[in-house]
């Protein structure tokens, strides 16, 4: 028992979670095993199990740790729209930096809605929704609509970044996709052929924020401030 206690004291839950994030960033969800962690932390599995019960708990802790860091500081000034853009962009960048995060957020929000991550996200996006003047009966729908857009767009961007088109860089991948779209049958895909040119050279963050503005603008139009 003394040996086990010394091992657990040498580690901490925070160190284990930090190591898990590093493994996830490097190898994705499939690369995160307790065997890999024991090698990285130079310890035994028992010392890790002292702090984390299983792999699902570890994935949840890693997910919440990254989200908490991304949302640590609430914007101190600006309009509710500006706050939504700032919070949304922080989460977008976090998912871009940690491509596994988008998938895990979906998992955590569906399997563990009472855990820390879902309330953290709803609070971060819900307060500026409230401050827009949205009536209280519409808070949940408006907040989850914005959150669904943010997670969906950021997650898809991360997937696109990882796909890379068979080793192509991001710009080359977009150029190749645009060229393929432009080569489609003109009668069957007139819109796709025309919009393909907009794919080249676009900025992912600007596109994300423009979409967020459309969503928030729709909420504003549906719930104009009372005069």
C-alpha positions in Angstrom: 0.0 0.0 0.0 2.9 2.4 0.8 4.3 1.9 -2.7 1.0 2.6 -4.3 0.6 5.7 -2.3 4.0 7.0 -3.2 3.2 6.4 -6.9 -0.1 8.2 -6.7 1.6 11.1 -4.9 4.2 11.3 -7.7 1.5 11.8 -10.2 -1.6 14.0 -10.3 -4.8 13.9 -12.2 -3.8 17.0 -14.0 -0.5 15.5 -15.1 -2.3 12.4 -16.4 -4.9 14.5 -18.3 -2.2 16.7 -19.8 -0.4 13.6 -21.0 -3.6 12.2 -22.4 -4.2 15.5 -24.4 -0.7 15.2 -25.8 -1.3 11.6 -26.9 -4.7 12.5 -28.4 -3.2 15.4 -30.3 -0.5 13.2 -31.7 -2.4 9.9 -32.3 -6.1 10.6 -32.0 -8.6 8.7 -29.9 -7.4 5.3 -31.1 -3.9 6.0 -29.9 -4.9 6.8 -26.3 -4.4 3.6 -24.2 -3.3 3.2 -20.6 -0.2 1.3 -21.9 0.8 4.4 -23.9 0.2 6.6 -20.9 2.2 4.4 -18.5 5.2 4.7 -21.0 4.8 8.4 -21.4 4.5 9.0 -17.6 7.1 6.4 -16.7 4.8 4.8 -14.1 2.6 1.8 -13.6 -1.0 1.4 -14.6 -2.1 1.2 -11.0 -0.8 4.7 -10.3 -2.9 6.0 -13.2 -6.0 4.0 -12.1 -5.6 5.6 -8.7 -6.7 8.9 -10.3 -8.7 7.9 -13.3 -11.1 4.9 -13.3 -11.2 4.1 -17.0 -10.5 5.3 -20.5 -14.0 7.0 -20.8 -13.4 9.0 -17.7 -10.0 10.0 -19.1 -11.4 11.1 -22.4 -14.1 13.1 -20.6 -11.5 14.8 -18.4 -9.3 15.6 -21.4 -12.2 17.1 -23.3 -13.4 19.2 -20.4 -9.8 20.4 -19.7 -9.4 21.7 -23.2 -12.8 23.3 -23.2 -12.3 24.9 -19.8 -9.0 26.4 -21.0 -10.5 27.7 -24.2 -13.4 29.4 -22.3 -11.5 30.4 -19.2 -11.9 34.2 -19.6 -15.3 35.7 -20.5 -14.9 38.7 -22.9 -15.1 41.8 -20.6 -16.6 44.3 -23.0 -18.6 44.5 -26.2 -22.0 43.6 -27.4 -23.7 40.2 -27.0 -23.0 39.6 -30.7 -19.3 40.3 -30.1 -19.2 38.0 -27.1 -20.8 35.2 -29.1 -18.2 35.7 -31.9 -15.3 35.7 -29.3 -16.6 32.6 -27.5 -17.4 30.8 -30.8 -13.9 31.6 -32.2 -12.2 30.3 -29.1 -14.0 27.0 -29.4 -13.3 26.9 -33.1 -9.6 27.4 -32.6 -9.5 24.8 -29.8 -11.1 22.2 -32.1 -8.8 23.2 -34.9 -5.8 22.7 -32.5 -7.2 19.5 -31.1 -9.0 17.7 -34.0 -10.2 14.9 -31.7 -12.1 17.4 -29.6 -15.1 17.9 -32.0 -15.9 14.2 -31.9 -15.5 13.9 -28.1 -17.6 17.0 -27.5 -20.5 15.2 -29.3 -19.8 12.1 -27.2 -19.7 13.9 -23.9 -22.8 16.0 -24.6 -24.9 12.9 -25.6 -23.6 10.4 -23.1 -22.7 12.6 -20.1 -24.9 15.7 -20.3 -24.8 16.1 -16.5 -20.9 16.2 -16.6 -19.0 19.5 -16.5 -18.6 20.0 -20.2 -22.2 20.5 -21.4 -23.2 23.0 -18.6 -19.9 24.9 -19.3 -20.7 25.3 -23.0 -24.4 26.2 -22.4 -23.4 28.8 -19.9 -20.8 30.3 -22.2 -23.1 30.7 -25.1 -26.4 31.2 -23.1 -25.4 34.3 -21.3 -24.9 36.4 -24.4 -28.1 34.9 -25.9 -29.9 36.2 -22.8 -28.2 39.5 -23.1 -29.4 39.8 -26.7 -32.9 40.3 -25.3 -34.1 36.9 -26.3 -37.2 36.0 -24.2 -36.6 33.4 -21.6 -38.9 30.7 -23.2 -36.6 30.8 -26.2 -33.3 30.7 -24.4 -32.8 26.9 -24.7 -33.7 26.7 -28.4 -31.6 29.8 -29.3 -28.6 28.7 -27.3 -28.5 25.1 -28.5 -29.0 26.3 -32.1 -25.9 28.5 -31.9 -24.0 25.7 -30.1 -25.0 23.2 -32.8 -23.7 25.5 -35.5 -20.4 26.1 -33.7 -19.7 22.5 -33.0 -20.7 21.3 -36.4 -18.8 23.9 -38.4 -15.7 23.7 -36.2 -15.8 19.9 -36.2 -16.1 19.8 -40.0 -13.2 22.2 -40.4 -11.0 20.0 -38.2 -12.0 16.9 -40.2 -11.2 18.8 -43.5 -7.8 19.9 -42.0 -6.9 16.3 -41.1 -8.1 14.8 -44.4 -5.7 17.0 -46.3 -6.6 15.2 -49.5 -4.0 12.4 -49.5 -1.1 14.4 -48.2 -2.0 17.7 -49.8 -1.8 20.9 -47.8 -5.0 22.8 -47.0 -4.8 25.2 -49.9 -3.9 22.5 -52.4 -6.8 20.3 -51.1 -9.2 23.2 -51.6 -7.9 23.9 -55.1 -8.2 20.2 -56.1 -11.7 20.1 -54.7 -12.7 23.3 -56.5 -11.2 22.0 -59.8 -13.2 18.8 -59.4 -16.4 20.7 -58.8 -15.8 22.9 -61.8 -15.4 19.9 -64.0 -18.9 18.5 -63.1 -21.6 18.4 -65.7 -22.9 21.9 -66.2 -26.6 20.9 -66.6 -26.6 18.8 -63.5 -24.5 21.0 -61.2 -24.8 24.6 -62.3 -24.7 26.0 -58.8 -21.8 23.8 -57.6 -19.8 24.8 -60.6 -20.3 28.5 -59.9 -19.7 28.4 -56.2 -16.5 26.3 -56.6 -14.5 29.5 -57.2 -15.4 30.8 -53.8 -13.7 27.8 -52.2 -10.3 28.8 -53.4 -8.4 31.0 -51.0 -11.2 31.5 -48.5 -10.3 32.0 -44.8 -11.8 29.2 -42.6 -12.2 31.5 -39.6 -13.9 34.3 -41.6 -16.2 31.7 -43.1 -17.0 30.3 -39.6 -17.7 33.8 -38.2 -19.9 34.8 -41.2 -22.0 31.7 -40.6 -22.2 32.5 -36.9 -23.4 36.0 -37.8 -26.1 34.5 -40.0 -27.3 32.3 -37.2 -27.3 35.1 -34.6 -28.9 37.5 -37.1 -31.7 35.0 -37.5 -32.2 34.8 -33.7 -32.3 38.6 -33.6 -34.9 38.8 -36.3 -37.0 36.2 -34.7 -36.8 37.9 -31.3 -36.4 41.7 -31.8 -35.7 43.7 -28.6 -38.8 45.0 -26.9 -39.4 48.7 -27.3 
